[in-house]
Amino acid sequence: MAQKTVPDSTRRSERSRRAIYDAALALVHETGYAKLTIEAIAARAGVGKQTIYRWWPSKGAVLLDAFLDLADQASAEASEKAGHDVVQTEITDSGDLEADLKHVMRATVDEFNDPKYDAPYRALAAEGLLNPEVGAEFVEKLLEPQLQLFVRRIRKAQEAGHVLPDVDPRIALELWASPLAQRWLMRSGPLTHEYVDKIVEYALYGITRSRP
């Protein structure tokens, strides 16, 4: 008598989760966050909406996990193309802080300009203002880890004597990260490599001839 194959619930759950992620990201791009609903995600993913509610409390929570997964996939793909065995988790220290910061900021601009990332990123930024739980998770899981990469790179530059020892790295990084975020969020100007090169230069070297 042939043995019956026992369904793999773990594999089935992973397929459902992946379908939900794909559905949430596709729909927020197609319809916008305001029109995104759990029902629409469930229908696109081919799952019951109770399946979604069993794992997430809101559409914002679904989208956040989907975006985090998208970011993880992008990092893994970038590492694979570069020939690395593991995902790169630090800003490269070439010994030239300006060059290293420009490299990362240019990559950030490219990501902001990519529709695949722009729509969900904007949706999460907006939802974070209205939903404190999603906002806190957005900062903890996505924003702060990225900012800490800059913190650690600045500290290395301090150790090498390239940055003043009394500079607070967490405040310093805002000199180039915040202008970029504001321009992107408000759509107040084009996001280009030339733009981020300038804000890095202004942050590192200032805009006056000398300090009074």
N, C-alpha and C positions, 0 to 999 in steps of 0.2 A: 504494500500500500504506500503510495506516494505521501511524503510528509508535507504538511501544509507549512508554508512560509509565514512566520510570524511578522506582522508589519513592524517596521522600525519607526517607532513614534518620534524618536529623536531626529531622524532624517526627515520625517514628514513635517515636524515642527520647524526645522531649519528651512525647508522649502517654503513653507508658509510665511515665515519671517522675511525671507528674501523677497518673496512676491509682494509683501506689504511694503517693504522699503522701496522697491522699484515703483510701486503704484503711487506712494506718497510723493516721491520726487518727481515723477512724471506729471502728476496732477497739479502740484503747486506751480510747475512751469507752465502748464496749459491753461489753468483757470485762475491762478492766483490764490493766495492764502485765504482771503476772505470767503471764497466759495468752496474751499477744501472742507470736506466732511468725512467723518469716520465711515459713513455709509458708502460714500463714493470710493474711498480707499478699499473697503472690503469688496465692493463690486468689481473694481479693477483687478484686485489681487485674487479674486475667486475664493474668498474665505467668508465665513460668517462674521458679522460685526462683533459678536460676543467673543470671538477669538481675539480680536484686537483689544477689546476692553479687558480681557483677561491679562494681557501683557502691558497695556498702557492706559493711563487715566484720561488722556486727551489727545487731540490731533497734534498739538504742539509737541507732546512727548514722543509721538510716533515720528514726526518729522525730525526732531533732534537726533534720535537714534539712527534714523536713516542717513542723515547728513554726516554723523560721526563715522558711520560705516563707509560712506562714500569717501570721506577723507582718508580713512585707513587704507582703502583699496588704492587710492591715488598714490599714497606714500609707498605702498608695497610695489606698485607698478613702476614708480620712478626709481626705486632702489634696484629693481630687476633690470631696468634699462641701463642703469649705471654700472651694473655688474656687481652689486653688493649682495651679500648673502642675507643681510638683515636690514630692516628699515632704518634709515638714518634719523637719529633723534636729536642731533645737535647741529647748530650752525657751524659750518666748517671754519676752522681757525687756520687761515693761511699766513697769519702774521700781519695782515693788512686789514685793519678793522673797517676802514671805509669800503674797500672792495667787497668784503664779506657781507656787510650790511646792504650794499647796493644789490648784490646778487640775490639775497633773500627778498628784498623789497620788490625787485623786478618780478620775481616768481609770484609774489603776492598780488601784484597788479595783474599779471596774466590770469591768475585764478579769479580775481574779482571781475575781470572782463569776460570770463567764460560763462555763458548762460546756464550751464549745468550746475554751477555753484552759486551764481548770483541770485536766482529766484529763491532757493531755500534759505540762503544766508540772510537775505533781506527779511524773509518771513519770520525767521527765528529772532532776528534783532527786534522786530516790531512786537512779536509775541512776548519776548522777554520783558518789555516795558509794561505789559498788561497782566502777565501771569508771573508772579514772583517766583514760583517753584521752577518754572521753565527757565526764567531768567537766571536764577542762581545756578541751575544745572548747566546752562549755556556757558556761563562764565567759568564754572569749575571744570567742565569736561572739554571745552573747545577753546575759549578765549585765553584763559590764564595759562594753560600748558604752552600755547604758542608764544605768549609774552615771556614766559620763563626761559625760552630759548635765547631771547635777546639778553635777558638778565645774566645768564651764565656766560654768554659771549663777552659782555661788557666786563664782567668780573675777571675773565681771563686777560682782557686787555689791561685792566688795572694791575693785575699781577705782573704783567710784562712791562709796566711803566708807561703804557700808551694812553692811559686815561687817568685823570687826577684821582688820588686815593679817596678823597672825601665826596666824590660823586655818588649819588644814590642811583644804582642801575635801573631800579623800577620806575623812578621819575624820569631819568634820562631817556629811556626808550619811548616815552610818550611824545618826545620832541619830533619823532618821525612817524610813529605809529598813529597818533591821534589825527594829524592833518590828513593822512591818507584815508583813515576811516571816515572822517567828516566829509571829505570830497566825494567819496564813494556813496555814503548814505544820502547826502543831500543832492547828489548829481550836479555839483556846482562847477565842475570842470572835467576835462578829459583825464583819464588815468593812463599815464604813459611812463615808459622807462625814464625818459628825460625828467619828468616831474619828480619821481621818487629819488632820482640821483641828486636833484637839487635839495630836497628836504633833508636828505642824509648829510649833504655837505654843509648846509646851514646849521644843522643840529651839532655837527662835530666842530665846526670852525667859527660859528657865529656870523653876524652880519655887520658888525661894527669894526672899526680899525683897532680899537683897543678898549680894554675895560676901564671905566672911570674910577 
